[in-house]
Amino acid sequence: MRKLTILVLPLFLAITATAQTAANLPEQLSTSGYDPQALFAPGFYGDFHLATRSTNGAPSATYWQNRADYTLSVRLDTTRNELEGTAAIHYTNNSPDTLHTLWLYLDQQSYRPDARSNFLTNFTAGGHTDGYTLSSVKVQQGAIRFDADYTITDTRMQIRLKQPLAPKGGKITLLIRYRYTVPGDFGNRTDYVATRNGKIFEIAQWYPRMCVYDDRQGWNTLPFLQVGEFYDEYGDFDYSVTVPWDMIVAGSGELVNPAEVLTATQQSRLAKARTSDQTVMIRSAVEVGDPASRPVHTGTLTWHFKMAGTRDVAFGASRAYIWDAARVNLPGGKRSLAMSVYPVESAGPDAWDRATEYLKKSMEYFSQQWFVYPYPVAINEAGIAGGMEYPGIVFDGITDKGKDLFWITAHEIGHNWFPMIVGTDERTYAWMDEGFNTFIDVYASDAVNNGEFAPKRDAEYAPGGGNPVDEIIPTIKDPQAPVMMTRADGIPEKYRHPMVYFKPALGLVLLREQILGHDRFDYAFRRYIQNWAFRHPGPYDFFKTMDNEGGEDLSWFWRGWFFHNWSFDIAVQSVQNIGPGSTTVTGAGSTTNNSSSSSTTNNSSQVAITLANLDRLALPATLELTWKDGTKQQITLPVETWLQSGTCTLHFPATQPLTAVTVDPAHVLPDANRANNTWTAP
């Protein structure tokens, strides 16, 4: 393709020319809604600054974060569908603040008939439980243990301390005895379901856990309403699950007592899987229900797990599980283990037989591309949660198969990067986990097995299965649509996938493909992940990191795409031939190197193309010219094209007739009206 030197002329350009045709152009809007002063307004970050956060988006030297370590022990009654146990929460106050109050989440309260969530969703039609029954809540400070002074409001428990918790390292332990009824299929994220060979239990949000006290908000106590997800402190987990002898438990972290709960054969097969890139069967379909596949044949077994440096744990339990595993190869010679557990109904060569392969290859891709998976094991569990993520374990659909199974597996395990490694507040900024994760899924589908599952076109990215950039346009133009910065629970279901998953993912695609380019984007995005791994970033930490490490002031993009639903519409307004001897005027507003106005005489034919930005957002764009001999030229228009005005005119030599002019020929921009993107010669 031939390269041209482009002269961008100011709006007042005087041209002696004959207009080639307005009749050939689509009807143009008479007025433009574009306002460069609104889009490019300074002061996006204001004067707001936290001492704990550097101006470049990284944690500062004074950044602090509290910590919660858990020792949990529970028993699952599979007849009554009840979980009963104890929680010892060892909490460390690293903040500079003295704490007189502690707040905990009790998510099981959201299943009560009087829960606030019933007033937000249609949950009342699905069923209810009694939520938590707390038989004992005690506080231990030093050597003193006493009954806690607490109150429960919906899904939160406040503990009012007799002695305040000291700042900068003060420690306290909470000791809680509790039980609850496991919800049935209405549990959504935690549930049980009957299968041919027994119930499958998916157990999540199963213990009282600390709310986050952070440097941006203090206590984060938004109630759990079944839509917005989670925000948790990091710590170490030591937990035990007691179940009937014939059940398999698949839990977050590493099983630390395999000799007590597995047969010698299963232990040997697991050892083989740790060195195998091919999936190894730990417990086959024919062994399901066979007493020989369990080390004891009566009573109960206690499965003991540990997981370090995580914000949560979950587990699945069933006598119906087939179990397989394979090695995960990580950068730097590190290894992890991918495992899948699923009933015989889910087995099949196009179904869960490949689940561990999908899990393994997704983990390897994400680790190579963004950040190394930090945990020893990851589990893909089949049930009716149908796509839910927790550290080290994902609950995927029992009937999923083919591309759908790969897509849901990659998406859910991808959540171990966002928000399990990069610990964002999902209940407030859902787009920072769902959107970021949907973004990295797009490239995983392109990469795994040389694109076997590409392109990604599931309901989270392009609901209609068409061009993703066109799919979002109706939502952007919908005056009722919320903006991405809306609190997670405040986004109506109609808009949840478009605004929480798709639009932020597309925004990152635009940043990577059109605005920053792969190299600068990847460097900046990796720096963001590295800076905030196992920490608590907010939106401005992300924005500032991308600005600083990407080397661009992107406030115009954050403002228009994230804080508003501003639309983009670029149009070809006119195409003119300029004959020899005509005079063009350039000034300080042009892209020439002249520091003052000057005039030049054209001794050859030229073409002048006038473009207009007709709506409130601006984006870099590609302009394609097609000449009579079929030659095509592409010119990149930077976003600064629209810095001063909503109109620009491009001037360059023409040695043959121009037959077509097209803006965004590849349809990579969310242009609200493509009908005005092309001019063709009469």
Secondary structure, DSSP 8 states (H G I E B T S, - for coil): ------EEE-TT-----EE--STTS----SS----HHHHT-S-SSTT---TTB-TTSSB-TT----EEEEEEEEEEETTTTEEEEEEEEEEEE-SSS-EEEEEEE-GGGGGSTT-GGGGTSSGGGT------EEEEEEEEETTEEEE-EEEEETTEEEEEEEEEE-TTTEEEEEEEEEEEE---GGGTTSEEEEETTEEEEEE-S-S-EE--EETTTEE------SSS------EEEEEEEEEETT-EEEESSEES-HHHHS-HHHHHHHHHHTT-SS-EEEE-GGGTT-GGGSS-SSSEEEEEEEEEEES---EEEESS-EEEEEEEE-GGG-EEEEEEEE-GGG-STTTGGGHHHHHHHHHHHHHHHT----SSEEEEEEESS-SEEETTEEEEETT--HHHHHHHHHHHHHTIIIIIIS---TTT-GGGTHHHHHHHHHHHHHHGGGTTT-S--STTT-TTSS-HHHHTHHHHH-TT---TTS-GGGS-HHHHIIIIIIHHHHHHHHIIIIIS-HHHHHHHHHHHHHHHTTS---HHHHHHHHHHHHTS--HHHIIIIIIS---B-EEEEEEEEE-TT-EEEE-TTSSSS-SS-EEEE--S-EEEEEEEE-SS----EEEEEEETTS-EEEEEE-GGGGSS-SEEEEEEE-SS-EEEEEESTT--S-BS-GGGSEEE--
